[in-house]
Amino acid sequence: MKATESIIIDGYDLLAENDRLAFEDQTVCGRTINRGTATVSTEGTPHPDYEDIKKAHEENILPNTLTHAESPVIDFSYPVAGMFVDSAVGTYLDLYQGVAQKLVCEHNPAYGKSIRALSENGLTFRREINTDDFVFFSKPIEHVHTPQELAMLVNGLAEKAFPETGPFRCFFSNSGAEAGEAALKLAMLHRYREFVRKYGEDVLSRVMHDLGIARDTFYDQDNSLPDIVYRDYPFFVFACEQAFHGRTMGVLNMTRSKKAQHIGYWKSRWIRHVPFNGDVMDFTDQIDDRSITEILESPGGVAGVIASGKVPVDLAAAFMTEVYQGEGGYIIADKAWLASVAAAARGRGILFGTDEVQSFGRTGRLFATEHTGVDPDVTWMAKSAVLGITVVRADLAEDCHVGWHSNTFGSGKLFDVNMAHTTIELLTDSKDDLFEGRSYLENSRIKGEYVRMKLAELSAKHPDIFPEFSGLGGMWGLTVRHRAEIIEMGWQMGVKLLGCGGSGESSRLRILLLVDVLTREIDSFIDALDRVFEAVAKNHPE
């Protein structure tokens, strides 16, 4: 395909890219697809076996996120090439990307090198427990990396991205929820240590007595640490409305998204929520800035302050937020709001943390937080990072006693460690000739501006169905009417879509792109969405 015109963004000719496409065929079970030539083409009807597949799934696996009708059926007997997926009913475009798990085309040669190196050296299934073991290679193996090497890579990149914070350390886990759990535990532990350093155990005992929190005498027999153990710790964390941080019981308390996520589960009374992109006073008005000793001597004491809806500043551990709300509707944080909240927190000795589980690597920068000019004390990512990774100010490690946190497989699976290392290196170091020597992050940023241009044209063409959108790089939220119908029609017309945020007359779709996305893949999904919107509009004449 020869470029017949030019579309230039930051000196890059997007249409000329089509002249450089040269990809190997991808073949699975006798089916072949090529990223450079694939086109969206579906028959528009579900395969007859799909209902049996869904039935078998539902008979063996507990219900989880989507309904029977919403859940897609994926056949691994068909090949994938970039964002194109072959299937029994034709070729479709995946705009879902495993809910932000997939970031770089899985056929990138760097993954093959890493996997071959692991396999040839018998390391593919090697598992240790890196929270206990010191792992190294006395004889280095090319293309194979240890968890410590991954940690050094991540910490160095975080320090470059957030120079005002200083050196970093990280902790590896298995998922975004676990990465957030580590951040939550660290924030509470840090507040506890700071409190005791500043006021001593006697003042903490007075606070506990004031709140009716008993000492847990079972642990008096354990002399491994000098600390007294209480049955609860009144250290508050602030989070945002419409936030989603995961479903483990700790971070679920920060999650404030859907009713289905909370029915029947116990809640922490030490979590407070404020509107996302609201006013800094939504946060600061809840803080009582008096010292804890002054509050203890005042009428009502600590219990009275908390009963009034306030939080003593000495009991406030952290303010934690997504910079780019995921399930909340793919909404980007307002820079001024985020900066003011971060300043208000840090000015009071409250840690400021950002959740990058969905946004890591997807917005044209390694961290979406970089777009805001705010440097967090703690940030965490997962999904496209392969592992759950919690990155924190290095000095906070001083508060982490042995045994404060641990897990078995967090970075003990050498395969996952190396897939993570490869992905992050591809994001930051690769210069691809296909994109005229630009990095994948640069490509994502440039292609994001092209997406913005094409979505604006699409919205102007279908204002009643698609009135508004927002996004950065390869991460976009689309406001649409008749969302369920659009998703169903999308399957029939060759685009795999996923909603986010609340339902209603107008609701949000999420669009996720690879960082090495091609111009032709963007054009293909825009054309497909055009057909979908046109078909849905015909079903709803004014």
Backbone torsions as a table, in degrees:
resi	resn	phi	psi	omega
1	MET	NA	121.7	-179.4
2	LYS	-95.8	135.8	177.2
3	ALA	-67.2	129.4	-178.8
4	THR	-103.7	-8.6	178.5
5	GLU	-152.0	-179.1	-178.7
6	SER	-125.6	139.4	167.8
7	ILE	-127.6	109.9	-172.7
8	ILE	-105.7	126.4	172.9
9	ILE	-129.8	120.0	-178.0
10	ASP	50.3	42.9	176.5
11	GLY	80.1	3.4	-178.1
12	TYR	-106.7	126.3	178.3
13	ASP	-88.6	105.0	-174.2
14	LEU	-66.6	-39.3	-176.8
15	LEU	-75.4	-29.6	177.1
16	ALA	-64.5	-22.6	176.8
17	GLU	-55.3	-33.9	-177.5
18	ASN	-61.6	-23.4	179.2
19	ASP	-76.5	-13.9	-175.3
20	ARG	-104.3	2.3	-175.0
21	LEU	-69.2	126.0	177.3
22	ALA	-152.8	96.4	-176.8
23	PHE	-119.2	149.8	173.9
24	GLU	-75.6	148.1	173.2
25	ASP	-63.5	144.7	173.7
26	GLN	-111.5	122.7	-174.3
27	THR	-124.8	130.7	175.2
28	VAL	-137.5	127.6	176.9
29	CYS	50.8	39.6	176.0
30	GLY	82.8	-1.5	177.9
31	ARG	-101.5	138.6	-175.1
32	THR	-126.7	140.0	175.8
33	ILE	-141.2	146.7	178.9
34	ASN	-126.8	129.2	-175.5
35	ARG	-63.3	-30.7	-177.1
36	GLY	-80.0	-15.0	-176.4
37	THR	-125.4	-11.7	-176.7
38	ALA	-60.0	145.1	175.6
39	THR	-132.1	152.6	177.6
40	VAL	-69.2	124.8	-177.6
41	SER	-159.0	105.0	178.2
42	THR	-127.6	156.6	-177.9
43	GLU	-83.7	-12.3	173.4
44	GLY	86.2	1.6	178.8
45	THR	-131.7	143.9	179.4
46	PRO	-65.0	149.6	175.3
47	HIS	-64.6	140.7	-176.0
48	PRO	-62.3	-22.8	-179.3
49	ASP	-81.0	-9.5	-172.2
50	TYR	-62.6	-38.0	-179.9
51	GLU	-64.1	-37.9	177.5
52	ASP	-65.9	-37.5	178.8
53	ILE	-64.7	-44.6	178.6
54	LYS	-64.0	-39.2	179.9
55	LYS	-63.5	-45.0	179.1
56	ALA	-62.1	-39.5	177.5
57	HIS	-61.0	-49.0	-174.3
58	GLU	-71.4	-22.3	177.6
59	GLU	-79.5	-13.5	-174.2
60	ASN	-122.9	-17.1	-176.6
61	ILE	-123.9	136.9	179.7
62	LEU	-61.5	151.7	175.6
63	PRO	-57.0	145.3	178.6
64	ASN	-132.0	-99.1	-167.6
65	THR	-99.6	-56.7	-173.1
66	LEU	-98.5	160.7	178.3
67	THR	-79.2	171.1	177.9
68	HIS	-54.4	-44.4	-176.9
69	ALA	-71.7	-34.1	-174.5
70	GLU	-80.0	-30.4	-172.2
71	SER	-69.0	124.6	177.1
72	PRO	-74.7	157.0	174.3
73	VAL	-108.2	120.8	-176.6
74	ILE	-111.5	127.1	-178.5
75	ASP	-106.6	110.6	-178.7
76	PHE	-73.4	-1.2	176.8
77	SER	-80.2	-0.5	-178.1
78	TYR	-117.6	143.3	-174.2
79	PRO	-79.1	160.9	176.8
80	VAL	-121.8	142.6	175.4
81	ALA	-140.9	105.6	-175.8
82	GLY	63.2	-121.2	179.6
83	MET	-98.2	-0.1	178.0
84	PHE	-90.3	138.4	179.2
85	VAL	-129.8	128.5	175.1
86	ASP	-82.6	149.1	179.8
87	SER	-153.0	175.3	-178.1
88	ALA	-65.9	-20.5	-178.8
89	VAL	-111.7	14.4	177.2
90	GLY	122.7	-169.1	-177.3
91	THR	-99.8	131.9	177.8
92	TYR	-127.0	166.2	176.4
93	LEU	-102.6	130.0	-179.3
94	ASP	-90.6	104.3	175.8
95	LEU	-101.3	17.1	-173.9
96	TYR	-105.7	-42.7	176.1
97	GLN	49.6	45.5	177.6
98	GLY	58.2	37.5	-173.6
99	VAL	49.0	55.8	172.5
100	ALA	77.6	15.1	175.3
101	GLN	-76.2	-38.9	-173.6
102	LYS	-90.0	128.7	-174.8
103	LEU	-124.4	-40.5	179.1
104	VAL	-119.4	144.9	178.2
105	CYS	-50.3	129.1	-174.1
106	GLU	-66.5	-12.9	179.6
107	HIS	-94.5	10.7	176.5
108	ASN	-58.4	132.5	-176.5
109	PRO	-56.3	-26.7	-178.8
110	ALA	-62.5	-35.7	177.4
111	TYR	-66.6	-41.2	178.6
112	GLY	-60.5	-42.1	178.2
113	LYS	-60.8	-44.9	-178.2
114	SER	-65.4	-45.2	-178.8
115	ILE	-65.9	-41.0	178.8
116	ARG	-64.2	-40.8	179.5
117	ALA	-62.5	-41.2	177.0
118	LEU	-64.1	-46.3	-176.7
119	SER	-66.1	-46.8	-176.8
120	GLU	-64.9	-22.3	-179.8
121	ASN	-106.3	13.5	176.7
122	GLY	65.5	31.1	-174.2
123	LEU	-111.0	0.1	-174.0
124	THR	-57.9	-40.1	-176.1
125	PHE	-107.1	15.8	-178.3
126	ARG	-71.8	126.2	-179.2
127	ARG	-133.6	132.1	172.6
128	GLU	-126.6	-164.3	172.6
129	ILE	-128.2	97.9	-168.9
130	ASN	-73.0	-7.7	171.2
131	THR	-78.1	-14.2	178.6
132	ASP	-110.7	-36.9	-169.7
133	ASP	-100.4	147.8	170.3
134	PHE	-95.3	115.0	-171.5
135	VAL	-108.4	135.5	177.3
136	PHE	-157.7	171.4	172.3
137	PHE	-117.1	112.7	176.1
138	SER	-69.0	-27.5	173.0
139	LYS	-120.6	100.3	-174.5
140	PRO	-55.6	143.0	177.7
141	ILE	-113.1	122.9	-177.3
142	GLU	-58.9	135.7	177.7
143	HIS	72.4	11.2	175.6
144	VAL	-121.1	133.7	-174.3
145	HIS	-128.8	150.2	177.0
146	THR	-89.0	164.7	174.4
147	PRO	-57.8	-34.8	-179.7
148	GLN	-65.7	-38.0	176.8
149	GLU	-65.2	-40.1	176.1
150	LEU	-62.2	-42.9	179.3
151	ALA	-61.5	-42.7	179.0
152	MET	-63.5	-39.5	177.9
153	LEU	-62.6	-49.4	-177.7
154	VAL	-64.7	-45.7	-178.5
155	ASN	-62.3	-40.7	178.6
156	GLY	-64.3	-40.3	179.0
157	LEU	-68.8	-37.5	177.7
158	ALA	-65.3	-40.5	179.1
159	GLU	-64.9	-37.1	177.3
160	LYS	-67.9	-39.4	-178.9
161	ALA	-72.7	-34.6	-174.5
162	PHE	-127.5	69.6	-173.1
163	PRO	-65.6	-23.0	-178.8
164	GLU	-73.8	-20.2	-177.7
165	THR	-81.1	-35.0	-179.8
166	GLY	101.3	-161.3	-178.9
167	PRO	-62.7	155.2	-178.9
168	PHE	-127.1	159.2	165.8
169	ARG	-131.0	161.1	-178.8
170	CYS	-136.3	164.3	177.2
171	PHE	-132.0	134.4	-178.6
172	PHE	-100.5	142.4	176.1
173	SER	-142.8	-165.5	-171.6
174	ASN	-99.5	-16.3	-172.6
175	SER	-157.0	172.2	176.4
176	GLY	-65.4	-38.9	178.2
177	ALA	-61.8	-42.8	178.9
178	GLU	-67.9	-36.7	177.9
179	ALA	-64.5	-40.4	175.5
180	GLY	-67.2	-35.6	178.0
181	GLU	-61.8	-41.9	178.0
182	ALA	-63.5	-40.6	178.0
183	ALA	-63.3	-41.9	-179.8
184	LEU	-63.8	-46.2	179.5
185	LYS	-64.1	-41.4	179.7
186	LEU	-61.9	-43.1	-179.3
187	ALA	-61.7	-43.6	-179.9
188	MET	-68.0	-40.7	179.0
189	LEU	-64.0	-41.7	178.6
190	HIS	-62.3	-43.3	179.1
191	ARG	-63.6	-39.9	177.2
192	TYR	-60.3	-49.1	-178.8
193	ARG	-62.9	-42.9	178.7
194	GLU	-61.5	-41.5	-179.0
195	PHE	-61.9	-48.0	-177.6
196	VAL	-66.6	-39.2	177.7
197	ARG	-61.2	-39.3	-174.2
198	LYS	-81.4	-40.1	-171.1
199	TYR	-118.0	-20.3	-179.9
200	GLY	89.3	165.7	-177.2
201	GLU	-66.0	-31.0	-177.5
202	ASP	-65.1	-42.0	179.0
203	VAL	-67.7	-39.3	176.5
204	LEU	-60.2	-40.7	178.8
205	SER	-62.0	-38.5	178.4
206	ARG	-65.4	-40.6	177.3
207	VAL	-61.5	-46.1	-179.1
208	MET	-62.4	-41.3	178.4
209	HIS	-64.0	-41.9	179.7
210	ASP	-61.0	-34.3	-177.8
211	LEU	-95.4	0.5	178.6
212	GLY	72.5	29.7	179.5
213	ILE	-98.7	120.5	-173.1
214	ALA	-86.0	154.3	171.3
215	ARG	-72.1	141.3	177.5
216	ASP	-95.8	96.2	-172.6
217	THR	-70.8	-14.0	178.2
218	PHE	-55.1	-35.2	-174.3
219	TYR	-86.8	0.4	179.0
220	ASP	-63.4	-24.9	-178.9
221	GLN	-79.6	-10.8	-178.3
222	ASP	-93.6	113.4	-177.3
223	ASN	-100.7	13.6	-176.6
224	SER	-67.2	-27.9	177.0
225	LEU	-134.5	149.5	-176.8
226	PRO	-77.7	-11.9	-171.5
227	ASP	-68.2	144.5	168.2
228	ILE	-80.1	139.7	-179.4
229	VAL	-103.8	132.6	176.8
230	TYR	-110.3	161.8	-177.9
231	ARG	-74.5	-12.1	176.1
232	ASP	-159.4	163.2	177.4
233	TYR	-133.9	121.5	-172.1
234	PRO	-85.4	56.2	-179.2
235	PHE	-104.5	119.5	-169.6
236	PHE	-87.5	147.0	172.3
237	VAL	-126.2	133.4	176.3
238	PHE	-98.3	135.9	177.4
239	ALA	-137.3	-177.9	-173.4
240	CYS	-112.4	149.8	172.1
241	GLU	-66.0	147.6	-175.8
242	GLN	69.7	10.5	-179.7
243	ALA	-77.5	151.0	169.5
244	PHE	-134.2	117.8	-179.5
245	HIS	-119.8	3.7	-179.9
246	GLY	121.9	-179.7	-172.1
247	ARG	-120.6	4.3	170.5
248	THR	-67.4	156.4	-168.0
249	MET	-63.6	-26.4	176.9
250	GLY	-71.7	-60.8	-176.7
251	VAL	-71.9	-18.0	175.4
252	LEU	-60.8	-28.2	178.0
253	ASN	-70.5	-26.0	173.7
254	MET	-82.4	-29.4	178.6
255	THR	-64.8	131.3	178.5
256	ARG	-144.3	73.3	-170.7
257	SER	-123.0	-67.8	-174.6
258	LYS	-123.9	146.8	179.7
259	LYS	-57.0	-39.2	-176.2
260	ALA	-59.9	-22.8	-176.7
261	GLN	-82.3	-8.6	-170.6
262	HIS	-123.7	-14.3	-175.4
263	ILE	-62.3	122.3	172.0
264	GLY	88.7	-0.3	-177.1
265	TYR	-105.3	143.8	178.2
266	TRP	-66.8	153.8	-176.3
267	LYS	-121.0	148.5	172.5
268	SER	-82.7	132.6	178.9
269	ARG	-82.1	-0.1	-176.2
270	TRP	-103.0	16.8	177.0
271	ILE	-105.9	135.8	175.3
272	ARG	-125.1	142.8	-179.6
273	HIS	-117.5	145.5	175.8
274	VAL	-129.4	159.8	177.4
275	PRO	-64.0	137.9	172.9
276	PHE	-72.8	132.5	-176.5
277	ASN	60.4	35.2	177.4
278	GLY	-91.7	-127.1	179.7
279	ASP	-121.8	143.2	179.7
280	VAL	-57.3	-27.2	-179.5
281	MET	-70.1	-19.1	172.3
282	ASP	-58.3	-30.9	178.7
283	PHE	-89.6	-55.2	-172.3
284	THR	-66.7	-29.6	178.9
285	ASP	-67.2	-15.8	178.2
286	GLN	-90.3	-5.9	-176.5
287	ILE	-97.2	130.0	169.2
288	ASP	-96.0	110.9	-171.9
289	ASP	-82.9	2.5	175.7
290	ARG	-69.6	152.5	176.2
291	SER	-65.7	157.3	-178.4
292	ILE	-64.6	-32.0	179.3
293	THR	-68.9	-38.9	176.8
294	GLU	-64.8	-41.0	179.4
295	ILE	-65.1	-40.2	179.5
296	LEU	-61.3	-32.2	-178.4
297	GLU	-86.0	-9.4	-177.0
298	SER	-87.6	160.4	178.0
299	PRO	-57.8	131.9	179.8
300	GLY	89.4	-24.3	176.8
301	GLY	59.5	-157.1	-178.6
302	VAL	-64.2	-42.2	-179.7
303	ALA	-60.0	-38.1	179.7
304	GLY	-67.3	-39.8	178.2
305	VAL	-62.5	-46.7	-178.6
306	ILE	-66.4	-39.6	178.5
307	ALA	-63.4	-26.7	179.6
308	SER	-80.6	-4.4	-179.3
309	GLY	97.3	1.6	-179.9
310	LYS	-95.5	163.1	176.9
311	VAL	-124.1	119.6	175.0
312	PRO	-58.5	132.4	-174.0
313	VAL	-58.9	-32.6	-179.8
314	ASP	-72.8	-7.6	177.5
315	LEU	-108.9	2.9	-179.6
316	ALA	-89.5	118.2	-173.8
317	ALA	-91.6	-43.6	-172.0
318	ALA	-161.3	155.5	164.6
319	PHE	-115.1	121.5	-175.6
320	MET	-126.7	133.1	-176.9
321	THR	-150.6	152.5	164.2
322	GLU	-72.2	142.2	172.2
323	VAL	-83.5	-27.7	178.9
324	TYR	-133.2	96.8	-175.7
325	GLN	-60.2	129.7	-178.7
326	GLY	-86.6	-83.2	-179.5
327	GLU	-63.4	-20.0	179.0
328	GLY	-69.3	-6.0	176.5
329	GLY	126.3	12.8	-176.3
330	TYR	55.3	61.0	-178.9
331	ILE	-111.9	131.2	-179.2
332	ILE	-88.8	139.8	177.4
333	ALA	-65.4	137.3	172.7
334	ASP	-68.6	129.3	-174.5
335	LYS	-59.2	-43.8	-176.9
336	ALA	-66.3	-42.0	178.6
337	TRP	-63.1	-47.3	-177.0
338	LEU	-63.7	-42.8	-179.9
339	ALA	-63.2	-40.3	-178.1
340	SER	-70.9	-37.8	177.9
341	VAL	-66.6	-44.4	179.8
342	ALA	-61.6	-43.1	180.0
343	ALA	-65.3	-40.9	179.8
344	ALA	-64.6	-37.3	179.4
345	ALA	-70.2	-53.9	-173.6
346	ARG	-67.8	-30.4	176.4
347	GLY	-65.3	-18.0	179.2
348	ARG	-107.1	8.8	-179.1
349	GLY	76.5	18.4	178.9
350	ILE	-97.2	129.3	-179.4
351	LEU	-65.1	144.7	176.0
352	PHE	-115.1	123.0	-175.5
353	GLY	-126.2	148.1	179.4
354	THR	-124.9	137.2	178.3
355	ASP	-95.1	115.3	-179.4
356	GLU	-114.6	25.8	-173.5
357	VAL	-60.0	-44.3	178.1
358	GLN	-89.6	-29.5	-168.9
359	SER	-91.4	-11.1	-176.4
360	PHE	-57.9	122.4	176.3
361	GLY	75.7	1.9	-169.8
362	ARG	-103.2	-8.2	-168.2
363	THR	-112.2	13.9	-175.9
364	GLY	91.5	-7.4	171.7
365	ARG	-129.1	159.5	-179.8
366	LEU	-61.7	-45.1	177.0
367	PHE	-115.5	133.0	176.4
368	ALA	-61.4	-29.0	179.7
369	THR	-59.1	-27.6	-179.8
370	GLU	-60.0	-29.3	-179.9
371	HIS	-66.4	-19.6	-172.4
372	THR	-95.3	-15.5	-176.2
373	GLY	77.7	9.7	-179.7
374	VAL	-100.7	135.1	177.0
375	ASP	-103.7	116.9	-179.3
376	PRO	-81.8	159.3	171.7
377	ASP	-81.0	-29.7	-179.5
378	VAL	-146.8	140.2	174.2
379	THR	-142.8	154.1	179.9
380	TRP	-142.8	149.5	-177.5
381	MET	-142.3	168.9	177.8
382	ALA	-166.0	-143.0	178.2
383	LYS	47.6	-98.4	-177.4
384	SER	-65.9	-19.3	177.2
385	ALA	-79.0	-2.7	178.7
386	VAL	74.6	-53.2	175.7
387	LEU	-97.4	165.5	163.5
388	GLY	-82.3	128.1	-177.3
389	ILE	-130.3	120.4	175.5
390	THR	-105.7	121.0	-176.0
391	VAL	-114.4	126.3	-173.3
392	VAL	-134.1	158.2	171.3
393	ARG	-51.5	131.1	-173.9
394	ALA	-59.3	-34.5	-176.8
395	ASP	-67.1	-19.7	178.6
396	LEU	-68.4	-18.7	178.1
397	ALA	-61.9	-24.1	179.7
398	GLU	-63.2	-22.2	-179.4
399	ASP	-90.1	-2.5	-173.4
400	CYS	-97.4	97.3	176.7
401	HIS	-69.2	158.9	178.0
402	VAL	-58.7	126.6	-179.8
403	GLY	93.2	1.8	-179.1
404	TRP	-61.1	-31.8	-178.8
405	HIS	-158.8	151.5	178.9
406	SER	-167.7	162.5	167.3
407	ASN	-158.1	164.7	-173.9
408	THR	-83.6	-48.7	-170.3
409	PHE	-104.2	5.0	-173.8
410	GLY	-50.9	-47.9	172.4
411	SER	-137.3	23.8	179.7
412	GLY	-85.1	-15.7	179.0
413	LYS	-90.9	108.5	-174.4
414	LEU	-62.6	-31.6	178.4
415	PHE	-61.6	-49.2	-179.2
416	ASP	-64.0	-41.2	178.9
417	VAL	-57.6	-43.9	-176.8
418	ASN	-75.9	-31.8	173.1
419	MET	-66.1	-37.8	177.2
420	ALA	-65.9	-46.1	-179.3
421	HIS	-60.9	-43.2	179.6
422	THR	-63.1	-44.9	-179.4
423	THR	-60.9	-46.7	-176.6
424	ILE	-69.0	-38.2	174.6
425	GLU	-62.5	-40.4	177.6
426	LEU	-61.2	-39.7	-179.7
427	LEU	-64.1	-39.7	-167.4
428	THR	-103.2	-25.0	-172.0
429	ASP	-114.0	-24.5	-172.6
430	SER	-72.7	137.3	172.7
431	LYS	-121.1	110.1	-170.6
432	ASP	-96.1	126.9	178.3
433	ASP	-61.0	-30.9	178.5
434	LEU	-56.8	-34.3	-179.4
435	PHE	-103.9	29.1	177.8
436	GLU	57.6	41.0	175.9
437	GLY	82.4	7.7	178.7
438	ARG	-81.9	154.3	177.0
439	SER	-76.6	168.2	177.9
440	TYR	-67.4	-34.2	176.0
441	LEU	-66.0	-40.3	176.2
442	GLU	-64.1	-41.8	178.1
443	ASN	-60.7	-42.4	-179.7
444	SER	-63.0	-40.0	179.7
445	ARG	-66.1	-46.6	-179.6
446	ILE	-64.3	-46.0	-179.6
447	LYS	-66.0	-29.2	176.1
448	GLY	-62.4	-38.8	177.3
449	GLU	-68.2	-33.7	175.5
450	TYR	-67.0	-42.1	176.1
451	VAL	-59.2	-43.5	179.6
452	ARG	-57.7	-44.0	-179.9
453	MET	-63.8	-45.3	-177.2
454	LYS	-70.9	-36.7	177.2
455	LEU	-67.7	-34.9	176.8
456	ALA	-62.4	-41.6	176.8
457	GLU	-64.0	-41.1	-178.5
458	LEU	-67.6	-39.7	178.5
459	SER	-66.3	-38.7	177.9
460	ALA	-65.0	-32.0	-179.9
461	LYS	-77.5	-32.1	-176.8
462	HIS	-128.2	60.0	-173.9
463	PRO	-65.0	-27.7	-178.9
464	ASP	-76.8	-32.9	-178.8
465	ILE	-90.5	-35.6	-172.9
466	PHE	-134.8	80.5	-172.1
467	PRO	-82.8	-20.2	-169.2
468	GLU	-158.8	155.8	177.7
469	PHE	-156.5	163.7	175.2
470	SER	-156.4	157.1	178.2
471	GLY	163.9	178.2	177.9
472	LEU	-145.2	142.9	173.7
473	GLY	55.0	-117.5	-178.5
474	GLY	-108.4	29.4	-175.0
475	MET	-136.5	108.7	-171.3
476	TRP	-133.4	140.5	173.4
477	GLY	-112.6	129.1	-178.0
478	LEU	-114.7	125.7	173.0
479	THR	-85.3	123.4	-176.8
480	VAL	-135.2	160.1	168.3
481	ARG	-101.1	150.4	178.8
482	HIS	61.2	49.6	-173.7
483	ARG	-58.6	-47.0	-177.2
484	ALA	-59.2	-39.9	179.5
485	GLU	-68.3	-37.7	178.2
486	ILE	-63.6	-43.8	179.2
487	ILE	-62.6	-44.2	178.8
488	GLU	-64.8	-43.7	179.5
489	MET	-67.4	-32.4	177.5
490	GLY	-60.1	-43.4	177.5
491	TRP	-58.8	-41.9	-177.8
492	GLN	-68.6	-28.7	-175.4
493	MET	-106.8	8.8	168.8
494	GLY	98.1	22.3	172.8
495	VAL	-131.8	130.4	178.7
496	LYS	-92.5	114.6	-171.8
497	LEU	-119.4	160.0	178.6
498	LEU	-143.7	135.1	177.9
499	GLY	-82.7	172.0	173.6
500	CYS	-158.5	161.0	-178.5
501	GLY	74.9	-172.0	-178.0
502	GLY	-75.0	164.2	176.1
503	SER	-96.2	163.8	-179.8
504	GLY	158.5	-169.7	179.4
505	GLU	-57.1	-43.6	172.2
506	SER	-118.4	133.3	179.5
507	SER	-148.4	177.9	-169.2
508	ARG	-109.4	142.9	168.2
509	LEU	-108.0	147.8	172.9
510	ARG	-109.2	138.7	178.2
511	ILE	-119.7	123.4	-178.8
512	LEU	-121.5	131.0	-178.8
513	LEU	-120.0	154.0	172.5
514	LEU	-70.6	155.8	178.0
515	VAL	-72.5	-21.6	175.4
516	ASP	-100.7	31.7	-179.2
517	VAL	-58.7	143.1	179.2
518	LEU	-94.5	153.4	173.9
519	THR	-56.9	-41.5	-177.3
520	ARG	-67.0	-28.8	176.9
521	GLU	-71.2	-38.1	175.8
522	ILE	-64.9	-47.1	178.7
523	ASP	-59.4	-38.0	-178.8
524	SER	-66.5	-43.2	-178.2
525	PHE	-73.9	-31.7	176.0
526	ILE	-65.6	-43.5	177.6
527	ASP	-62.0	-41.0	179.9
528	ALA	-66.2	-43.6	177.8
529	LEU	-63.3	-36.3	176.8
530	ASP	-57.6	-45.9	179.9
531	ARG	-67.1	-39.3	179.4
532	VAL	-63.7	-49.6	-179.0
533	PHE	-61.3	-39.2	179.7
534	GLU	-64.6	-41.8	-179.9
535	ALA	-66.7	-42.3	179.9
536	VAL	-67.4	-38.6	178.8
537	ALA	-60.8	-36.6	179.4
538	LYS	-65.8	-26.7	178.4
539	ASN	-79.8	-9.5	-177.5
540	HIS	-134.8	63.3	178.7
541	PRO	-65.3	142.8	180.0
542	GLU	-69.4	NA	NA
